């Protein structure tokens, strides 16, 4: 699939603004495009095409691709260039094993949310349900991630949170494909509801159990998706 197929061209980032340099803005934009499924796994990321579509020079594009390669979001092949990495079922399994270990450590050390924090988690869930009703997949991805990281933020282990984010980033393109199916979306809402109930009841064992169930179902479905696409 070419960059422009079925999707609008990437917006041109401002040369410099309050949120950082051109390289930082391009990195953020490319990361979001990969996570949203604009670029498919295995797709060749041509620096010249990206630079032209964003109306910038190739230098910040190259720098952004190097940063994303370090993060594991982009893969570099010598003498070929940059690609959106394909993930095998075994690699996805390993990503989820690492996520499970790190996320479990956070959940074992979370504090219980305040009334305002719990209200925000409910609000995220409501926005997710509204996005599902509209089948707005960009919003679904955004609110699903916001739900989980709102819970992760209840623990002060910032280093672990950043590593979890990196693992999420690596598999978001595949998770987007998985969330395109209605039965999965219904299951996500039900499992999120169980997680919220555990938070409301301040039941640590139930929180860990419900998150583990949610985590396992996502892993199994993603591994099946990858196997079936081979």
LINWOFEN-V610583 format. One record per residue. N is the residue number from 0. RES is the residue in one letter. PSI is psi as a letter, one per 40 degrees, with the letter a starting at -180 (none if undefined). OMEGA is omega as a letter, one per 30 degrees, with the letter a starting at -180 (none if undefined). NEAR is the number of other ideal C-beta (glycine too) atoms within 10 Angstrom. Layout:
n->N res->RES psi->PSI omega->OMEGA near->NEAR
n->N res->RES psi->PSI omega->OMEGA near->NEAR
//
This chain:
n->0 res->X psi->h omega->l near->11
n->1 res->X psi->i omega->a near->10
n->2 res->X psi->d omega->a near->18
n->3 res->X psi->e omega->a near->12
n->4 res->X psi->h omega->l near->8
n->5 res->X psi->e omega->a near->7
n->6 res->X psi->i omega->l near->14
n->7 res->X psi->i omega->l near->8
n->8 res->X psi->i omega->l near->14
n->9 res->X psi->i omega->l near->20
n->10 res->X psi->i omega->l near->11
n->11 res->X psi->h omega->l near->13
n->12 res->X psi->i omega->l near->24
n->13 res->X psi->i omega->a near->11
n->14 res->X psi->d omega->l near->12
n->15 res->X psi->h omega->a near->11
n->16 res->X psi->a omega->a near->11
n->17 res->X psi->e omega->a near->5
n->18 res->X psi->e omega->l near->10
n->19 res->X psi->a omega->a near->12
n->20 res->X psi->i omega->l near->14
n->21 res->X psi->d omega->l near->20
n->22 res->X psi->d omega->l near->18
n->23 res->X psi->d omega->l near->17
n->24 res->X psi->d omega->l near->21
n->25 res->X psi->d omega->l near->26
n->26 res->X psi->d omega->a near->23
n->27 res->X psi->d omega->a near->14
n->28 res->X psi->d omega->a near->17
n->29 res->X psi->d omega->l near->26
n->30 res->X psi->d omega->a near->18
n->31 res->X psi->d omega->a near->15
n->32 res->X psi->d omega->l near->19
n->33 res->X psi->d omega->a near->24
n->34 res->X psi->d omega->a near->22
n->35 res->X psi->e omega->a near->16
n->36 res->X psi->e omega->l near->21
n->37 res->X psi->d omega->l near->23
n->38 res->X psi->h omega->a near->22
n->39 res->X psi->i omega->l near->13
n->40 res->X psi->h omega->a near->17
n->41 res->X psi->e omega->a near->11
n->42 res->X psi->h omega->l near->18
n->43 res->X psi->h omega->l near->14
n->44 res->X psi->g omega->a near->22
n->45 res->X psi->h omega->a near->16
n->46 res->X psi->d omega->a near->16
n->47 res->X psi->d omega->l near->9
n->48 res->X psi->d omega->a near->16
n->49 res->X psi->d omega->a near->25
n->50 res->X psi->d omega->a near->17
n->51 res->X psi->d omega->a near->14
n->52 res->X psi->d omega->l near->17
n->53 res->X psi->e omega->l near->21
n->54 res->X psi->f omega->l near->12
n->55 res->X psi->i omega->l near->20
n->56 res->X psi->i omega->a near->12
n->57 res->X psi->e omega->a near->14
n->58 res->X psi->d omega->l near->13
n->59 res->X psi->d omega->l near->21
n->60 res->X psi->d omega->l near->26
n->61 res->X psi->d omega->l near->16
n->62 res->X psi->d omega->l near->16
n->63 res->X psi->d omega->l near->28
n->64 res->X psi->d omega->l near->23
n->65 res->X psi->d omega->l near->15
n->66 res->X psi->d omega->a near->17
n->67 res->X psi->d omega->l near->22
n->68 res->X psi->d omega->l near->15
n->69 res->X psi->d omega->a near->11
n->70 res->X psi->e omega->a near->14
n->71 res->X psi->e omega->a near->15
n->72 res->X psi->d omega->l near->21
n->73 res->X psi->i omega->l near->21
n->74 res->X psi->i omega->l near->17
n->75 res->X psi->h omega->l near->15
n->76 res->X psi->h omega->a near->10
n->77 res->X psi->h omega->l near->5
n->78 res->X psi->e omega->l near->4
n->79 res->X psi->d omega->l near->9
n->80 res->X psi->a omega->a near->13
n->81 res->X psi->i omega->a near->23
n->82 res->X psi->i omega->l near->18
n->83 res->X psi->h omega->a near->22
n->84 res->X psi->i omega->l near->19
n->85 res->X psi->i omega->a near->15
n->86 res->X psi->h omega->l near->19
n->87 res->X psi->i omega->l near->12
n->88 res->X psi->d omega->l near->16
n->89 res->X psi->d omega->l near->10
n->90 res->X psi->d omega->l near->15
n->91 res->X psi->d omega->l near->20
n->92 res->X psi->d omega->a near->16
n->93 res->X psi->d omega->l near->13
n->94 res->X psi->d omega->a near->20
n->95 res->X psi->d omega->l near->20
n->96 res->X psi->d omega->l near->11
n->97 res->X psi->d omega->l near->15
n->98 res->X psi->d omega->a near->19
n->99 res->X psi->d omega->a near->15
n->100 res->X psi->d omega->a near->10
n->101 res->X psi->d omega->a near->18
n->102 res->X psi->d omega->l near->24
n->103 res->X psi->d omega->l near->14
n->104 res->X psi->d omega->l near->13
n->105 res->X psi->d omega->a near->19
n->106 res->X psi->d omega->l near->20
n->107 res->X psi->e omega->a near->11
n->108 res->X psi->e omega->l near->12
n->109 res->X psi->i omega->l near->18
n->110 res->X psi->i omega->a near->10
n->111 res->X psi->i omega->a near->14
n->112 res->X psi->i omega->l near->19
n->113 res->X psi->i omega->l near->10
n->114 res->X psi->d omega->l near->7
n->115 res->X psi->d omega->l near->7
n->116 res->X psi->d omega->l near->16
n->117 res->X psi->d omega->l near->15
n->118 res->X psi->d omega->l near->11
n->119 res->X psi->d omega->l near->15
n->120 res->X psi->d omega->l near->20
n->121 res->X psi->d omega->a near->13
n->122 res->X psi->d omega->l near->13
n->123 res->X psi->d omega->l near->22
n->124 res->X psi->d omega->l near->20
n->125 res->X psi->d omega->l near->11
n->126 res->X psi->d omega->l near->16
n->127 res->X psi->d omega->l near->23
n->128 res->X psi->d omega->l near->17
n->129 res->X psi->d omega->l near->13
n->130 res->X psi->d omega->l near->19
n->131 res->X psi->d omega->l near->20
n->132 res->X psi->d omega->a near->9
n->133 res->X psi->e omega->a near->10
n->134 res->X psi->f omega->l near->12
n->135 res->X psi->g omega->a near->13
n->136 res->X psi->d omega->l near->17
n->137 res->X psi->d omega->l near->14
n->138 res->X psi->d omega->l near->15
n->139 res->X psi->d omega->l near->23
n->140 res->X psi->d omega->a near->21
n->141 res->X psi->d omega->a near->18
n->142 res->X psi->d omega->l near->21
n->143 res->X psi->d omega->l near->23
n->144 res->X psi->d omega->a near->18
n->145 res->X psi->d omega->l near->17
n->146 res->X psi->d omega->a near->20
n->147 res->X psi->d omega->a near->18
n->148 res->X psi->d omega->l near->14
n->149 res->X psi->d omega->l near->17
n->150 res->X psi->d omega->l near->23
n->151 res->X psi->d omega->a near->18
n->152 res->X psi->e omega->l near->14
n->153 res->X psi->e omega->l near->17
n->154 res->X psi->i omega->a near->17
n->155 res->X psi->e omega->a near->11
n->156 res->X psi->g omega->a near->15
n->157 res->X psi->d omega->a near->9
n->158 res->X psi->d omega->l near->8
n->159 res->X psi->d omega->l near->17
n->160 res->X psi->d omega->a near->17
n->161 res->X psi->d omega->l near->9
n->162 res->X psi->d omega->l near->14
n->163 res->X psi->d omega->l near->20
n->164 res->X psi->d omega->l near->14
n->165 res->X psi->d omega->l near->15
n->166 res->X psi->d omega->l near->17
n->167 res->X psi->d omega->a near->17
n->168 res->X psi->d omega->a near->17
n->169 res->X psi->d omega->a near->21
n->170 res->X psi->e omega->a near->21
n->171 res->X psi->d omega->a near->19
n->172 res->X psi->d omega->l near->24
n->173 res->X psi->d omega->l near->21
n->174 res->X psi->d omega->l near->21
n->175 res->X psi->d omega->l near->19
n->176 res->X psi->d omega->a near->16
n->177 res->X psi->d omega->a near->17
n->178 res->X psi->e omega->l near->20
n->179 res->X psi->e omega->a near->13
n->180 res->X psi->h omega->a near->12
n->181 res->X psi->d omega->a near->10
n->182 res->X psi->d omega->l near->8
n->183 res->X psi->d omega->a near->15
n->184 res->X psi->d omega->l near->21
n->185 res->X psi->d omega->l near->11
n->186 res->X psi->d omega->l near->15
n->187 res->X psi->d omega->a near->21
n->188 res->X psi->d omega->a near->12
n->189 res->X psi->d omega->a near->10
n->190 res->X psi->d omega->l near->17
n->191 res->X psi->d omega->l near->22
n->192 res->X psi->d omega->l near->13
n->193 res->X psi->d omega->l near->15
n->194 res->X psi->d omega->l near->22
n->195 res->X psi->d omega->l near->20
n->196 res->X psi->d omega->l near->13
n->197 res->X psi->d omega->l near->19
n->198 res->X psi->d omega->a near->21
n->199 res->X psi->d omega->a near->13
n->200 res->X psi->e omega->a near->11
n->201 res->X psi->f omega->a near->11
n->202 res->X psi->g omega->a near->14
n->203 res->X psi->d omega->a near->14
n->204 res->X psi->d omega->l near->8
n->205 res->X psi->d omega->l near->15
n->206 res->X psi->d omega->a near->22
n->207 res->X psi->d omega->l near->16
n->208 res->X psi->d omega->a near->14
n->209 res->X psi->d omega->l near->21
n->210 res->X psi->d omega->l near->21
n->211 res->X psi->d omega->l near->14
n->212 res->X psi->d omega->l near->13
n->213 res->X psi->d omega->a near->18
n->214 res->X psi->d omega->a near->17
n->215 res->X psi->d omega->a near->12
n->216 res->X psi->d omega->l near->14
n->217 res->X psi->d omega->a near->21
n->218 res->X psi->d omega->a near->18
n->219 res->X psi->d omega->a near->12
n->220 res->X psi->d omega->l near->18
n->221 res->X psi->d omega->l near->21
n->222 res->X psi->d omega->l near->18
n->223 res->X psi->d omega->l near->12
n->224 res->X psi->d omega->a near->18
n->225 res->X psi->d omega->l near->21
n->226 res->X psi->d omega->a near->11
n->227 res->X psi->e omega->a near->8
n->228 res->X psi->e omega->a near->11
n->229 res->X psi->none omega->none near->6
//
